[in-house]
Amino acid sequence: MNRREAIGLIGGGAALSAMAGPVGAVHRAAGWQAAAGGDDGGYDPQQNMYVLPPLPYAYEALEPHIDAQTMRLHHDIHHKGYVDGLNKAVEQLSAFRAAEPGAAGTPGAPSIKAVERELAFHGSGHFLHTIFWQNMAPAGSGGEPDVNLGQALERSFGGMEGFWKQFSEAAKAVEGGGWGLLVYEPVANRLMTMQAEKHQNLTAWGVTPLLVIDVWEHAYYLKYQNKRADYVAAFRNIINWTDVSDRARMAMGVV
Ligand SMILES: [Fe+2]
């Protein structure tokens, strides 16, 4: 069952307890966390390994806003690197658990601190890129926010224009490499924007990413060079609002 089928089930009135399988209990953030690792294609339960999910469109599908060469490098090289690094960190943690007591302190043994850092860096890179590909669609095919997301944008930012001003300015102002994010915050049931400088460093526990824009230079430098603002502006043309709306309903538990 993929994420969209899961939403369809909820919409059809099926009990949440019927949502067995890789998605597990679909409710607020927990449902999305499971979906992010499995149903979006970023994890293969047969191999018990993280895998590079295929792009949901052709390399050239987002042109002229994002060019095919950037997409090819970004997906096939950069994202693949995060997947490989994450699997390696998971493997090292397994070895760490199996090591004799005290072995971690011996020369050549993996340091738990170093491996945890790798886990956070590559894990964040893999999960965010997996969302990022699906957050985009060929220009003109991404739809509009659904009723639920539209109302959430209204009460959180005063509407679409308020959201875009805050989101795009935050993305442009990320220091160094990182991400701009639209997230769901479940305590007050509202949306927030966040900056992630070096994606492993900052987060707000409990939020669920809904829309993410990659502003590491590898995401735009071939076509836009140092003009990050132009890249962010172009991104607006290829947002897949259908996907973002799906994510918002899953996160918010809206049927
Ligand atoms: Fe990236």
Residues whose N, C-alpha, C, O or C-beta is under 5 A from the ligand:
A	BS01	LIG	D214 W216 A219
